Every structure is written in structure tokens, then in C-alpha cells.
Amino acid sequence: MIPKRSPQQFKPPFASIPDSDALDAVFAAPGPALLYLHDPWCPINLYAMRQLDALPGPIHTIDVSTQHDLKRAVAERTGVRHQSPQAIILRDGLPIWHASHHEISGTDVFEALAAAMQSDPGDH
């Protein structure tokens, strides 16, 4: 008998976004924030998670297989077409960088976050 698969459980630095109020808080927060949209059943997700696992948190996480409204809200608010897995960096609520699938690199995300922390708020 084949065991049933279950979705991956996340631990820090990953922090689940449970609802639209929490998503609003991420968009309202000053400075940079990292959103990670994933499908826990997707094998590419495991690759992307390993790329992000060493980054400082929080990594605000949305499960696109169950959180359809949040997935759509991110696409509408950022103008970034949904793909999964997907990493989006916000600065003061605006998207400044994104990557998906095998383009998600821990080094690239780290460098984009570092640049977002050092840039002048008027630069975007």
C-alpha cells in the first residue's frame, strides 16, 4: 500500500499568512517583505524552499492549493502574474522583485532583499 502524501509543514523562517487581514498587514508594513507562494504538492516547491530556507525571516507564505483568494489578491495587488512556486519582494507594499520556479535562488533573493533595505524609499 502506498502511503498518502501530505502537504509540507513549514517552520521558521517560513510564516503562514492565514487570512486577508494578515496579507493586508504584510502590504502595509514599511520596508521590505518577502512573499512566497507555493503549492505543497509541487516537487519544484521543495527545490525553492531549500533555496529560501537559510534566509532570515519572516518569509510570508501562502499555500496556493488552498488559499485561492489570497493567491488572487497578491496577483491583483502586485500586478505580477501568478506562478508557483513564486517569490515576490515588496518594499513599502510595492513589488520590486520576483522570480518563480527554478529561477528562485537563495543568493538572488538575499541580494534583492539587501538592496531593498539599503535603497531610499523614494527610489521606487
N, C-alpha and C positions, 0 to 999 in steps of 0.2 A: 504494500500500500504506500502511495506517495503522500508524504506529509503536506498539509496545507501550508501555503505561503502566507506570511503575514507582513503587513507594512513595516518598514524600518522605524524603530523608535529613536527619536533624536535626543541628544543630551548636549549640554553646553559645548561649544559656543552657539548652537542652534536653539532658537527660541520660537516656539509656535505662535502664530498670530491667530487667536481663537475666533475673532469676530470683526465686524466692520469698525467698531469703536477703537479696537486696538490698532487696526490698519490706519484709521484717521490719526491716531497718536503718532505713528511712525512718520506719516507725511507731514505732520505739524511740528515735529521735533526740529530744532535748529541743528545745523551741521550735517555731516554725512551719516547715512544709514545704508545698510546692505540688506536688500530683499533677496530671498532665494525661493523660487517657485519650483516645485518638484512633484513628480509622480513616484510614490514609493514602490510602484510595481515595475518601473522602468530600469533596465540594467545600466543605462548611461548615468542615471541618478547616482549610483554608487561611486562611479568614477568622479563625478562632480563633487560629491560630498567629501571624498578623500582629498580633493584639491582645496576645499574650503576649511577642512577640519582644524588646521593649525592656525587659522586666523583668529585675531581677538574678536570677541563677541560684542554685542549680540548679533547673530545672523538671523534676521526676522524671516521666518519660514512659513510658507503657505503650501498645503497639500492640494494640488490641483485636481486630484482624483475625487476629492470630497468637498472642497471649498470653492465651488464653481463661481459663486457671487464675488468672492474675494479675488479670484483669478481675473474675472472680467473687470472688476473695479481697478485693479492695477493696470491693466491694458488701457482702460479709458483715461485714467489719471496721468499716466506716463506717456501715452502715445506710442509705446513700444509693443509691437505685435507679440502676442503670447507664443512662447515655445517652452518646452520643458525637457530637461531642467534649464533654468534660466536664473542668472544673477543680474540684479539691477542695483546700481548705486545711486542713491538720492542725495542731493545736497540742498538743505532747506526745503525739502519736499519736491524738488525738481529732479528729473532723471539726468544724470551727467555721463553715465557709462553703463553698458550692458553687454552680456555675452550669453551664449546658450550652447548646449550640448558639449562637445569636446573642446569648444573654444573657451570653456571656463577653466582658467588657470589660477591656482592659488597665488602665484607670483604677480600676475596681471591684476588680480583683484586687490591684492595688498598694495601695489603701486598706485592704483587708481584711488583707493581709499586714502593713502598717504597724500597724494596730490590734492584730493578734495579737502583734507584737513588743513593744508597749507595755503590753499587759494583764497583770494579775497572774496567775500560774499558778493561783491558787485561784479565778479568775473563771469557769472553765468547769466 
